[in-house]
Amino acid sequence: MATAVNDGGRRVSLNLADQGRQALIVVPSHRAALAVKDQRVLPAVAALGATSCGADTAQDGRRLWAVLDL
């Protein structure tokens, strides 16, 4: 969440979904065309036990996501 807040947008969202004993957590920052500035973010998320994690951009801005086993 802190990374998305630091993007400086007016809002931050948290989206949760589950399927097959896994949870998908997506945090869109709602600011388009941003790259992950802090390269330590994704390794830190992976170290928390994420099965996979990443960042991508869409029309609604950058999204940070992680998949966790339940």
N, C-alpha and C positions, 0 to 999 in steps of 0.2 A: 504494500500500500504506500509506503513512504516514497518509493521510486515514482509511482504514478502521481502522487501529490506534488513531488518536486518538479514535475513537468509544467506546473503553473497553470493548469486549466481551471475552469470554473467549477468542475465537478469530477468526481471519481466514482466508479461503480465497482461492485463486487458481484460477480456472477458465479453461481455454484450449480453443478450438475453431477449426477451419479449414474454409473452404469457398470455392471459386471464387477461389483466390489471395488470399484475405483471412483474417486471423486476428481472432477475437473474444476479448477479454480481459475477464473479469468478476471483480471483487473485492467479494464480499459481506462486510459487517461483522458480520452476525448480531445486530444491534441494531435492533429495529423502531422505526418512527415517528421517524426522524431525517432532518433536511434537511441538505444540504451547507452547512456553516458557513462555510467559506472559499470565497468566490466566485471566487477565482483558480485553483482546481483544474482546472475543465474547460477554460478557455482555455489553461492550461499544458499539458494533455494534447493539445489540438488543435495547439498550437505544436510538439509533438514529431513531428507528421506523421500524427496520427490522421485517418482518412477521416471518422469521426464518433465522437462520444462523448457520454455523458450519465450521469444518475443517476436511479434509480427506487427504489421501496420495494416489498417483497413480504412475505409472512408470515415469511420468514427474515431480514428486516431490509433495510437499505439496500444497494443494489448500485451500484457505479461501474463503467462499462463503456466500452470503446473498440474500434473496428474499425480495423485497420491493413492496408494493402496489403502482400503478401508479395513 
